[in-house]
Amino acid sequence: MSRVLQIAACLLLVAGVAWAQGWRGQGRVGGRVTDEARKPIEGVVVKLTLPSEKGAMEVKTNSKGDWSAGGIARGDWQIDFSKPGYEARHISVPVSEMTRIPPIETVLKKAEDPNEIIAGEMKRANELLNEKKYAEARAVYEALLARYPQAYRIEQSVARTYYLEGKPDLAIDRLKSVLAKDPEAIELKLLLGSLLLEMGRADEGRQVLSSVDDSKITEAAIYVNFGIAMMNKGQGSEAYNYFDKAITRFPQEPDAYYYRGITQLQLSGVQGDEAQKADRLQKAKSDLTKFVQMAPNAPEAENAKKILEQLK
């Protein structure tokens, strides 16, 4: 009885192996893979799958672009061609063990490089911007966003077209949109905050700017530009704070001394008692003197010298 069981077990094992390799046979298929210029492509992975038998095998093309697969059963084989840098191809081939299949000629197209496409289209859009064709440039940016949504930073360029077109509110909306996708982008926060200040939306601007870690700011010009924006809005005290930050972080930046000095002069005429006004005037003289010493040939140097003459 045990002998019968052993034989039965062996038969089951053999049958299982035969069933697992049901895709094996006497059929053969092959061909050549070339590019669009009909040049052979080496190293293309050719994966053959027989869904009905759960069978699969892989081969690669040689230096002549040739490939072949033998010992396969009849049936409708699915063949996939793939190689980095090329668009994948998928075909279905009926294989017969009795009939030889002519070589399969397969052409693979070069895969599109998104970076090249984006760079080319961005260049075209920027040329339109230089021609003040803002709507046309924006259409190019929007088309890129639709095609490559992962390149969401292009929205910043869309915002720029709205700003140049005299539609700052729409520019702000687009900057907020891209910042929501990249909340840690410091340059976006600075740009949005600056634009909000420029548009008189000071509370929103301050809220955005307060979220920026000062240690992440690497240029004095950022503080100086914010300060100038506040000066233009008549908010001298806040302007002073930005110029003061610029000098504290970047003491070798001459422009910060110039504008802090100008702000001190403005504030001396509207804030504080006589002692405070005198103190502001003295500090203004000190800042403007420092500026002239650091940047004697700067465009603002002549104005600074005239003010210093008047303050003697």
Phi, psi and omega in degrees: 000316180297326178295320178297318179297319179297317180296317180298318180296319179295320179297319178297320180296314179297317180296322179295317178296316180297319180294320182294334181250036181295345180277354178284146179188206183251004183284162181212142179214149181191181181173200182223143179244127180229169174269186184293341177268010179068024175268137182296148179244119180271148173082015176287130177279123179248111181254123181251130182229134174248094186304322184296334182245006182054036181256149179205152174207159180231142172223171178232152177285149178270192183296341178264003181082005183275150175211158177204153178220121181243172177071035181245153183280166176288158180142177179271101182272137174265127182238126179245133179247129181211143173198136179306134180097354180231153175286135181290151177236147178225128178224165176238132184229123174282123182253134176239136181285347183258343184239134180282133180270129178302152178305136182271120178268120183237130178250125176256132177274147174299135178287144178293140175261105182305324181296320179293318180296314181297317180298317180295317181289324177296321177297317179296318180294321179295325176295322177294322177299316180298334177271005181063028175264073190294317181296319179295318178297318180298323179299322178294315179298316182295323178296320177296319179296321179293325182278324181231075183300338179290342178269052187295343180293347176298338177303331178298322178290325176299316179301321180297320180297321179294320180297313180293335180276359180081028179236067187297328180297320177291325177297318179297318180300318181289324177294321177296322180297312182288329178292327177296330179277337181222070188296347180262006182284102185296318183296328177290320177298317181295318180294315180295315180299318179297317181293321178297318177297317180299325182273007177082007179267066190298318182298315178296318180298315179296322180298317179294314184292329180292342179277356181268128176288119182305328182292344180274347180279124188249002181225134178296330183302331180296312177296317183298317180296320177297318180298317179297320178299319179290323176301316181295338178265006179075020180254075187297320183297317179290324177299315179303317182299321179292318179295323179295320177297319180300317182290321179297317182279325185227075185295347180265010181267107186295323183302324181298323178292320181299308184288329176294322177296316178298319179295320177300318178298315180298317182290331181295338181268351185230347184232144171086170178276187185298320180295318180294321179295319179296321179295320179294320180297319180295319179291325178297317178300318181296316181294316182292323176297316179299318181298313181298322179294321183280327185222067184296339182255008179291152180303327183277354186298320180297318179296320179298319180295320179296318179296318181296325177297320182289333183274356180293000000 
